[in-house]
Amino acid sequence: LGALDDCPGNERCEVIGARGPFMLEDERQLFEQRRIDVLISKNSGS
């Protein structure tokens, strides 16, 4: 199991890790509560 390092030097950066499945409404609420403007992801599957 690997994990991301902390995001150095950027107080606006927060890494959120979780394992799904996720409910769409919960995801929308998370974005609104944390004022998330950008989502960066990588498809590591095949």
Rosetta blueprint (number, residue, H / E / L):
1 L L
2 G L
3 A L
4 L L
5 D L
6 D L
7 C L
8 P L
9 G L
10 N L
11 E L
12 R L
13 C L
14 E L
15 V L
16 I L
17 G L
18 A L
19 R L
20 G L
21 P L
22 F L
23 M L
24 L H
25 E H
26 D H
27 E H
28 R H
29 Q H
30 L H
31 F H
32 E H
33 Q H
34 R L
35 R L
36 I L
37 D L
38 V L
39 L L
40 I L
41 S L
42 K L
43 N L
44 S L
45 G L
46 S L
